């Protein structure tokens, strides 16, 4: 993920992971909900899920990327895979 994005939207210490351009979630955390296009959800050998936010390189300079990351993060929080955002 972009360092600039992580600086602008830091995760709390209680979050089990930070959402990135590509994020792996162990199936121990729960089930990934349906996510909006162009997000890709790939199962990983029955062990978890890989989430790819965009097919192109994620950049904090692209407002569509920021909006998508925030939307996906909100959906993951609603699915109780991470705590609600504080910022």
LINNORKA-V988893 format. One line per field, one symbol per residue. psi: psi as a letter, one per 20 degrees, with the letter a starting at -180 (. if undefined). burial: + if it has 24 or more other ideal C-beta (glycine too) atoms within 12 Angstrom, else -. Layout:
# LINNORKA-V988893
psi->???
burial->???
This chain:
# LINNORKA-V988893
psi->rphhghhhmqqriipirppagppppqihhapprpqqqjppopqnljibpppogqhrpppiiohhggggghgggghhghjkirqqqi.
burial->+---+---+-+-----+++++++++------+--+---+-+-------+-++++---+------++-++--++-+++---++-----
